[in-house]
């Protein structure tokens, strides 16, 4: 059974930082591209950051220079370090596992709220 479990969300003040984690089980983690997505109320889910199986990365323009995605294949975990958070970053954050030969898998999401 495949599971992606996100953690690390919460309430943070503008300018603060959070580190999200997504622990995977039931998949050959190292072959998957792992992405962080977010969905704010009334908005479509959007890609925030992606790390491929070769550890190359991509970021949405809105988070470049503030967010960093990384992975630990031994721990089957992907991370999202979020710095300089602002209220526009408030959303539910989801991780997703993608591979060419398998269907995508999603986690259940973790809420990030940026507010003073």
Protein Blocks (a to p, Z undefined) as FASTA:
>chain_A
ZZdddehiacddehiacddddddehiafklpccddddddehiacddfbdcdfkopacddf
klgokaccdddfklopacdddehiafklgccdddddddfkbccdddebjaddddZZ
